[in-house]
């Protein structure tokens, strides 16, 4: 059984693996938060910063110089500056472990907040898996667990279709198969220009949301392929996947006619 999941950061600066029973959760801008939602063992946060060619290693040296409580440690092949601090919250005591590390032009700030005395092995394993991705290098396309950035994109697209149908057609939208005719009507009445990529992509995403509601075993994933980072819908039993962009936008781009009920039927 798969023991870890892979995360590739938005913009594909870096990749890492994390425990299979952890998920990504919302955090501050530029910071990524992961933990086990069923059995909390700690909050792992990571932020990445880009600089010159030696910025990664320079950041470790700077932390060791400026933070008197930081000590040098090695995790896998990553040289780190490690420090920790204790704090109390609602009568419970916690330890926040901090590692500054980096490679090439990327520096990482990683923290793992746990109950006092709890182990940090899970965080160290993630740090050991860190890899920077070089600009200009063509990496193979990868399908990874759906990231928050793609979940936001899916939600925004669906909400735009939902709101526009309600405002334009004065009709309800439930995200069910019978709503596809309303999407077609909305598309025809709103006269969307052929260059409005986001709108056409939203139709493709909404079709996939409806399909996922109707068919068992469909799950969202993130496709990272060169500069393209996009949500796709994976059939977990067959391994086949649907690219929302190709459903509608690719047809518009090629100058073709768009028939949403027909496109939807072709998915089965």
BALOBA-1460 file (C-alpha; in Angstrom, 3 decimals):
// residues 268
<rec num="1" residu="x" x="0.000" y="0.000" z="0.000"/>
<rec num="2" residu="x" x="1.107" y="3.550" z="-0.775"/>
<rec num="3" residu="x" x="2.813" y="4.990" z="2.300"/>
<rec num="4" residu="x" x="3.263" y="8.581" z="1.174"/>
<rec num="5" residu="x" x="1.753" y="11.279" z="-1.014"/>
<rec num="6" residu="x" x="3.653" y="13.695" z="-3.220"/>
<rec num="7" residu="x" x="3.332" y="17.478" z="-3.122"/>
<rec num="8" residu="x" x="4.697" y="19.733" z="-5.856"/>
<rec num="9" residu="x" x="4.467" y="23.389" z="-4.896"/>
<rec num="10" residu="x" x="2.480" y="25.846" z="-7.037"/>
<rec num="11" residu="x" x="4.956" y="27.194" z="-9.576"/>
<rec num="12" residu="x" x="6.811" y="23.861" z="-9.200"/>
<rec num="13" residu="x" x="9.706" y="25.267" z="-7.146"/>
<rec num="14" residu="x" x="10.011" y="22.131" z="-5.059"/>
<rec num="15" residu="x" x="8.554" y="18.715" z="-4.332"/>
<rec num="16" residu="x" x="8.289" y="16.603" z="-1.197"/>
<rec num="17" residu="x" x="6.514" y="13.516" z="0.098"/>
<rec num="18" residu="x" x="4.314" y="13.416" z="3.200"/>
<rec num="19" residu="x" x="2.396" y="10.690" z="5.100"/>
<rec num="20" residu="x" x="-0.485" y="9.093" z="3.218"/>
<rec num="21" residu="x" x="-2.984" y="9.846" z="6.008"/>
<rec num="22" residu="x" x="-2.134" y="13.583" z="6.054"/>
<rec num="23" residu="x" x="-3.856" y="16.299" z="4.018"/>
<rec num="24" residu="x" x="-3.059" y="19.860" z="2.988"/>
<rec num="25" residu="x" x="-4.965" y="22.586" z="4.845"/>
<rec num="26" residu="x" x="-5.414" y="26.311" z="4.430"/>
<rec num="27" residu="x" x="-2.644" y="28.482" z="5.848"/>
<rec num="28" residu="x" x="-1.188" y="31.959" z="5.396"/>
<rec num="29" residu="x" x="-0.073" y="33.082" z="1.954"/>
<rec num="30" residu="x" x="3.158" y="31.420" z="0.833"/>
<rec num="31" residu="x" x="2.950" y="28.788" z="3.572"/>
<rec num="32" residu="x" x="1.702" y="25.214" z="3.144"/>
<rec num="33" residu="x" x="0.189" y="23.343" z="6.100"/>
<rec num="34" residu="x" x="-0.138" y="19.557" z="6.426"/>
<rec num="35" residu="x" x="-1.413" y="17.296" z="9.189"/>
<rec num="36" residu="x" x="-3.390" y="14.144" z="9.932"/>
<rec num="37" residu="x" x="-7.058" y="15.203" z="10.292"/>
<rec num="38" residu="x" x="-8.103" y="11.941" z="11.976"/>
<rec num="39" residu="x" x="-5.344" y="11.548" z="14.547"/>
<rec num="40" residu="x" x="-3.378" y="14.743" z="15.141"/>
<rec num="41" residu="x" x="0.364" y="14.137" z="15.480"/>
<rec num="42" residu="x" x="1.502" y="17.692" z="14.736"/>
<rec num="43" residu="x" x="1.213" y="20.587" z="12.276"/>
<rec num="44" residu="x" x="3.878" y="20.649" z="9.564"/>
<rec num="45" residu="x" x="4.347" y="23.978" z="7.790"/>
<rec num="46" residu="x" x="6.688" y="24.773" z="4.945"/>
<rec num="47" residu="x" x="7.527" y="28.019" z="3.143"/>
<rec num="48" residu="x" x="9.972" y="28.364" z="0.259"/>
<rec num="49" residu="x" x="11.956" y="31.434" z="-0.788"/>
<rec num="50" residu="x" x="14.009" y="31.979" z="-3.939"/>
<rec num="51" residu="x" x="17.245" y="33.922" z="-4.211"/>
<rec num="52" residu="x" x="20.617" y="33.680" z="-5.939"/>
<rec num="53" residu="x" x="22.373" y="30.413" z="-6.856"/>
<rec num="54" residu="x" x="23.620" y="29.750" z="-3.279"/>
<rec num="55" residu="x" x="20.628" y="31.208" z="-1.416"/>
<rec num="56" residu="x" x="19.623" y="27.830" z="0.084"/>
<rec num="57" residu="x" x="22.917" y="27.144" z="1.859"/>
<rec num="58" residu="x" x="23.478" y="30.828" z="2.664"/>
<rec num="59" residu="x" x="20.144" y="30.935" z="4.526"/>
<rec num="60" residu="x" x="21.254" y="28.045" z="6.762"/>
<rec num="61" residu="x" x="24.552" y="29.819" z="7.568"/>
<rec num="62" residu="x" x="22.724" y="33.076" z="8.283"/>
<rec num="63" residu="x" x="20.285" y="31.366" z="10.666"/>
<rec num="64" residu="x" x="23.179" y="29.723" z="12.552"/>
<rec num="65" residu="x" x="24.892" y="33.122" z="12.844"/>
<rec num="66" residu="x" x="21.844" y="35.112" z="13.915"/>
<rec num="67" residu="x" x="19.905" y="32.624" z="16.059"/>
<rec num="68" residu="x" x="21.988" y="31.693" z="19.108"/>
<rec num="69" residu="x" x="19.725" y="28.721" z="19.911"/>
<rec num="70" residu="x" x="20.068" y="27.189" z="16.404"/>
<rec num="71" residu="x" x="22.349" y="24.191" z="15.915"/>
<rec num="72" residu="x" x="23.525" y="22.529" z="12.670"/>
<rec num="73" residu="x" x="21.859" y="19.185" z="11.905"/>
<rec num="74" residu="x" x="21.772" y="16.971" z="8.844"/>
<rec num="75" residu="x" x="18.533" y="15.304" z="7.718"/>
<rec num="76" residu="x" x="19.121" y="12.971" z="4.785"/>
<rec num="77" residu="x" x="21.226" y="15.083" z="2.425"/>
<rec num="78" residu="x" x="19.775" y="18.381" z="3.737"/>
<rec num="79" residu="x" x="21.977" y="20.579" z="5.943"/>
<rec num="80" residu="x" x="19.708" y="22.415" z="8.390"/>
<rec num="81" residu="x" x="19.792" y="25.001" z="11.144"/>
<rec num="82" residu="x" x="17.542" y="23.574" z="13.875"/>
<rec num="83" residu="x" x="15.975" y="25.290" z="16.872"/>
<rec num="84" residu="x" x="12.897" y="24.793" z="19.026"/>
<rec num="85" residu="x" x="10.704" y="26.703" z="21.406"/>
<rec num="86" residu="x" x="8.067" y="25.687" z="23.946"/>
<rec num="87" residu="x" x="4.734" y="27.389" z="24.445"/>
<rec num="88" residu="x" x="1.547" y="26.859" z="26.382"/>
<rec num="89" residu="x" x="-1.992" y="27.051" z="25.013"/>
<rec num="90" residu="x" x="-5.153" y="26.445" z="27.040"/>
<rec num="91" residu="x" x="-3.225" y="24.582" z="29.713"/>
<rec num="92" residu="x" x="-1.415" y="22.244" z="27.282"/>
<rec num="93" residu="x" x="2.303" y="22.440" z="26.489"/>
<rec num="94" residu="x" x="3.637" y="22.297" z="22.941"/>
<rec num="95" residu="x" x="7.012" y="22.345" z="21.201"/>
<rec num="96" residu="x" x="7.525" y="24.140" z="17.918"/>
<rec num="97" residu="x" x="10.494" y="22.660" z="16.037"/>
<rec num="98" residu="x" x="12.030" y="24.860" z="13.337"/>
<rec num="99" residu="x" x="14.412" y="23.902" z="10.535"/>
<rec num="100" residu="x" x="15.944" y="26.346" z="8.076"/>
<rec num="101" residu="x" x="17.345" y="24.424" z="5.125"/>
<rec num="102" residu="x" x="17.797" y="24.794" z="1.397"/>
<rec num="103" residu="x" x="19.424" y="23.734" z="-1.827"/>
<rec num="104" residu="x" x="20.595" y="25.754" z="-4.813"/>
<rec num="105" residu="x" x="18.548" y="28.970" z="-5.088"/>
<rec num="106" residu="x" x="15.697" y="27.837" z="-2.791"/>
<rec num="107" residu="x" x="15.587" y="28.200" z="1.006"/>
<rec num="108" residu="x" x="12.983" y="26.424" z="3.129"/>
<rec num="109" residu="x" x="11.523" y="27.278" z="6.491"/>
<rec num="110" residu="x" x="9.928" y="24.155" z="7.988"/>
<rec num="111" residu="x" x="8.187" y="23.936" z="11.334"/>
<rec num="112" residu="x" x="6.548" y="21.062" z="13.177"/>
<rec num="113" residu="x" x="4.370" y="21.868" z="16.172"/>
<rec num="114" residu="x" x="3.659" y="18.919" z="18.458"/>
<rec num="115" residu="x" x="2.569" y="18.225" z="22.007"/>
<rec num="116" residu="x" x="5.586" y="18.526" z="24.306"/>
<rec num="117" residu="x" x="7.717" y="15.383" z="24.197"/>
<rec num="118" residu="x" x="6.137" y="13.961" z="21.034"/>
<rec num="119" residu="x" x="8.460" y="12.675" z="18.249"/>
<rec num="120" residu="x" x="9.452" y="14.629" z="15.134"/>
<rec num="121" residu="x" x="10.310" y="11.676" z="12.867"/>
<rec num="122" residu="x" x="7.387" y="12.417" z="10.498"/>
<rec num="123" residu="x" x="8.670" y="15.955" z="9.893"/>
<rec num="124" residu="x" x="12.266" y="14.788" z="9.424"/>
<rec num="125" residu="x" x="11.128" y="12.286" z="6.804"/>
<rec num="126" residu="x" x="9.373" y="15.073" z="4.861"/>
<rec num="127" residu="x" x="12.463" y="17.313" z="5.059"/>
<rec num="128" residu="x" x="14.682" y="14.448" z="3.840"/>
<rec num="129" residu="x" x="12.403" y="14.093" z="0.791"/>
<rec num="130" residu="x" x="12.666" y="17.772" z="-0.263"/>
<rec num="131" residu="x" x="13.818" y="18.356" z="-3.824"/>
<rec num="132" residu="x" x="14.209" y="21.653" z="-5.649"/>
<rec num="133" residu="x" x="13.083" y="21.746" z="-9.272"/>
<rec num="134" residu="x" x="15.320" y="23.611" z="-11.681"/>
<rec num="135" residu="x" x="14.095" y="26.266" z="-14.106"/>
<rec num="136" residu="x" x="14.340" y="25.246" z="-17.736"/>
<rec num="137" residu="x" x="14.438" y="21.503" z="-16.980"/>
<rec num="138" residu="x" x="11.616" y="19.472" z="-18.541"/>
<rec num="139" residu="x" x="10.214" y="17.200" z="-15.840"/>
<rec num="140" residu="x" x="7.876" y="14.312" z="-16.681"/>
<rec num="141" residu="x" x="4.175" y="15.076" z="-16.224"/>
<rec num="142" residu="x" x="2.912" y="13.960" z="-12.814"/>
<rec num="143" residu="x" x="-0.495" y="13.447" z="-11.247"/>
<rec num="144" residu="x" x="-0.457" y="14.235" z="-7.522"/>
<rec num="145" residu="x" x="-3.154" y="14.524" z="-4.806"/>
<rec num="146" residu="x" x="-5.336" y="17.552" z="-5.493"/>
<rec num="147" residu="x" x="-3.804" y="20.697" z="-3.964"/>
<rec num="148" residu="x" x="-5.737" y="23.493" z="-2.284"/>
<rec num="149" residu="x" x="-4.891" y="25.792" z="-5.213"/>
<rec num="150" residu="x" x="-6.790" y="23.480" z="-7.599"/>
<rec num="151" residu="x" x="-9.658" y="22.954" z="-5.118"/>
<rec num="152" residu="x" x="-10.101" y="26.753" z="-5.093"/>
<rec num="153" residu="x" x="-10.083" y="26.767" z="-8.911"/>
<rec num="154" residu="x" x="-12.730" y="23.999" z="-9.053"/>
<rec num="155" residu="x" x="-14.925" y="25.797" z="-6.505"/>
<rec num="156" residu="x" x="-14.608" y="29.178" z="-8.258"/>
<rec num="157" residu="x" x="-15.483" y="27.690" z="-11.655"/>
<rec num="158" residu="x" x="-18.495" y="25.829" z="-10.294"/>
<rec num="159" residu="x" x="-19.732" y="28.880" z="-8.360"/>
<rec num="160" residu="x" x="-19.420" y="31.072" z="-11.471"/>
<rec num="161" residu="x" x="-21.590" y="28.645" z="-13.498"/>
<rec num="162" residu="x" x="-24.059" y="28.325" z="-10.596"/>
<rec num="163" residu="x" x="-24.382" y="32.105" z="-10.034"/>
<rec num="164" residu="x" x="-24.592" y="32.971" z="-13.740"/>
<rec num="165" residu="x" x="-27.376" y="30.425" z="-14.366"/>
<rec num="166" residu="x" x="-29.358" y="31.763" z="-11.406"/>
<rec num="167" residu="x" x="-28.899" y="35.405" z="-12.461"/>
<rec num="168" residu="x" x="-29.256" y="35.020" z="-16.232"/>
<rec num="169" residu="x" x="-31.851" y="32.258" z="-16.522"/>
<rec num="170" residu="x" x="-33.552" y="32.709" z="-13.135"/>
<rec num="171" residu="x" x="-33.304" y="28.931" z="-12.749"/>
<rec num="172" residu="x" x="-31.974" y="26.735" z="-9.971"/>
<rec num="173" residu="x" x="-28.684" y="24.843" z="-10.372"/>
<rec num="174" residu="x" x="-28.064" y="21.689" z="-8.322"/>
<rec num="175" residu="x" x="-24.998" y="20.286" z="-10.084"/>
<rec num="176" residu="x" x="-26.997" y="17.329" z="-11.432"/>
<rec num="177" residu="x" x="-27.189" y="15.789" z="-14.902"/>
<rec num="178" residu="x" x="-30.453" y="17.582" z="-15.733"/>
<rec num="179" residu="x" x="-28.692" y="20.942" z="-15.192"/>
<rec num="180" residu="x" x="-26.441" y="20.472" z="-18.236"/>
<rec num="181" residu="x" x="-29.218" y="21.744" z="-20.539"/>
<rec num="182" residu="x" x="-29.300" y="24.939" z="-18.421"/>
<rec num="183" residu="x" x="-25.532" y="25.270" z="-18.828"/>
<rec num="184" residu="x" x="-25.973" y="24.985" z="-22.608"/>
<rec num="185" residu="x" x="-28.710" y="27.648" z="-22.568"/>
<rec num="186" residu="x" x="-26.591" y="29.954" z="-20.416"/>
<rec num="187" residu="x" x="-23.605" y="29.456" z="-22.727"/>
<rec num="188" residu="x" x="-25.683" y="30.361" z="-25.797"/>
<rec num="189" residu="x" x="-27.428" y="33.345" z="-24.207"/>
<rec num="190" residu="x" x="-24.376" y="34.915" z="-22.573"/>
<rec num="191" residu="x" x="-22.445" y="35.120" z="-25.849"/>
<rec num="192" residu="x" x="-19.035" y="34.240" z="-24.422"/>
<rec num="193" residu="x" x="-16.173" y="35.296" z="-26.700"/>
<rec num="194" residu="x" x="-13.802" y="32.629" z="-28.072"/>
<rec num="195" residu="x" x="-10.852" y="34.089" z="-26.128"/>
<rec num="196" residu="x" x="-12.509" y="33.853" z="-22.692"/>
<rec num="197" residu="x" x="-10.493" y="30.810" z="-21.648"/>
<rec num="198" residu="x" x="-11.494" y="30.918" z="-17.951"/>
<rec num="199" residu="x" x="-15.213" y="30.868" z="-18.792"/>
<rec num="200" residu="x" x="-14.877" y="27.932" z="-21.199"/>
<rec num="201" residu="x" x="-12.673" y="26.075" z="-18.725"/>
<rec num="202" residu="x" x="-15.336" y="26.669" z="-16.037"/>
<rec num="203" residu="x" x="-17.881" y="24.783" z="-18.180"/>
<rec num="204" residu="x" x="-15.446" y="21.856" z="-18.439"/>
<rec num="205" residu="x" x="-14.864" y="21.857" z="-14.673"/>
<rec num="206" residu="x" x="-18.623" y="22.066" z="-13.944"/>
<rec num="207" residu="x" x="-19.249" y="19.084" z="-16.273"/>
<rec num="208" residu="x" x="-16.608" y="17.130" z="-14.333"/>
<rec num="209" residu="x" x="-18.183" y="18.091" z="-10.979"/>
<rec num="210" residu="x" x="-21.546" y="16.762" z="-12.227"/>
<rec num="211" residu="x" x="-19.867" y="13.599" z="-13.547"/>
<rec num="212" residu="x" x="-18.119" y="13.041" z="-10.182"/>
<rec num="213" residu="x" x="-21.479" y="13.453" z="-8.403"/>
<rec num="214" residu="x" x="-23.096" y="10.843" z="-10.655"/>
<rec num="215" residu="x" x="-20.300" y="8.252" z="-10.969"/>
<rec num="216" residu="x" x="-18.610" y="6.405" z="-8.091"/>
<rec num="217" residu="x" x="-14.822" y="6.310" z="-7.791"/>
<rec num="218" residu="x" x="-14.090" y="9.683" z="-9.413"/>
<rec num="219" residu="x" x="-11.598" y="11.848" z="-7.504"/>
<rec num="220" residu="x" x="-9.922" y="15.170" z="-8.241"/>
<rec num="221" residu="x" x="-6.163" y="15.268" z="-8.698"/>
<rec num="222" residu="x" x="-3.623" y="17.903" z="-9.746"/>
<rec num="223" residu="x" x="-1.752" y="17.526" z="-13.032"/>
<rec num="224" residu="x" x="1.704" y="19.141" z="-13.134"/>
<rec num="225" residu="x" x="2.996" y="19.148" z="-16.698"/>
<rec num="226" residu="x" x="5.688" y="21.706" z="-17.542"/>
<rec num="227" residu="x" x="4.199" y="25.147" z="-16.868"/>
<rec num="228" residu="x" x="0.701" y="23.717" z="-16.673"/>
<rec num="229" residu="x" x="-0.779" y="22.988" z="-13.242"/>
<rec num="230" residu="x" x="-4.435" y="22.035" z="-13.457"/>
<rec num="231" residu="x" x="-7.227" y="19.996" z="-11.865"/>
<rec num="232" residu="x" x="-8.116" y="16.693" z="-13.526"/>
<rec num="233" residu="x" x="-10.691" y="14.049" z="-12.633"/>
<rec num="234" residu="x" x="-9.295" y="10.558" z="-12.014"/>
<rec num="235" residu="x" x="-11.215" y="7.303" z="-12.207"/>
<rec num="236" residu="x" x="-9.646" y="5.515" z="-9.223"/>
<rec num="237" residu="x" x="-10.707" y="2.064" z="-10.431"/>
<rec num="238" residu="x" x="-9.391" y="2.297" z="-14.024"/>
<rec num="239" residu="x" x="-6.638" y="4.932" z="-13.690"/>
<rec num="240" residu="x" x="-8.106" y="6.858" z="-16.646"/>
<rec num="241" residu="x" x="-8.511" y="10.596" z="-16.230"/>
<rec num="242" residu="x" x="-10.499" y="13.472" z="-17.685"/>
<rec num="243" residu="x" x="-8.928" y="16.853" z="-18.411"/>
<rec num="244" residu="x" x="-11.603" y="19.594" z="-18.016"/>
<rec num="245" residu="x" x="-9.632" y="21.889" z="-20.336"/>
<rec num="246" residu="x" x="-9.913" y="19.441" z="-23.228"/>
<rec num="247" residu="x" x="-13.667" y="18.988" z="-22.805"/>
<rec num="248" residu="x" x="-14.710" y="22.497" z="-23.846"/>
<rec num="249" residu="x" x="-11.865" y="25.009" z="-24.197"/>
<rec num="250" residu="x" x="-9.885" y="22.858" z="-26.656"/>
<rec num="251" residu="x" x="-12.983" y="22.647" z="-28.903"/>
<rec num="252" residu="x" x="-13.528" y="26.430" z="-28.767"/>
<rec num="253" residu="x" x="-9.847" y="27.037" z="-29.524"/>
<rec num="254" residu="x" x="-10.098" y="24.793" z="-32.580"/>
<rec num="255" residu="x" x="-13.146" y="26.781" z="-33.759"/>
<rec num="256" residu="x" x="-15.597" y="23.935" z="-33.113"/>
<rec num="257" residu="x" x="-19.188" y="24.035" z="-31.873"/>
<rec num="258" residu="x" x="-19.797" y="23.250" z="-28.223"/>
<rec num="259" residu="x" x="-22.635" y="20.915" z="-27.292"/>
<rec num="260" residu="x" x="-22.389" y="20.325" z="-23.532"/>
<rec num="261" residu="x" x="-24.970" y="17.470" z="-23.277"/>
<rec num="262" residu="x" x="-23.108" y="15.659" z="-26.080"/>
<rec num="263" residu="x" x="-19.712" y="16.209" z="-24.418"/>
<rec num="264" residu="x" x="-21.110" y="14.916" z="-21.125"/>
<rec num="265" residu="x" x="-22.556" y="11.776" z="-22.764"/>
<rec num="266" residu="x" x="-19.152" y="11.034" z="-24.311"/>
<rec num="267" residu="x" x="-17.634" y="10.708" z="-20.812"/>
<rec num="268" residu="x" x="-19.494" y="7.444" z="-20.150"/>
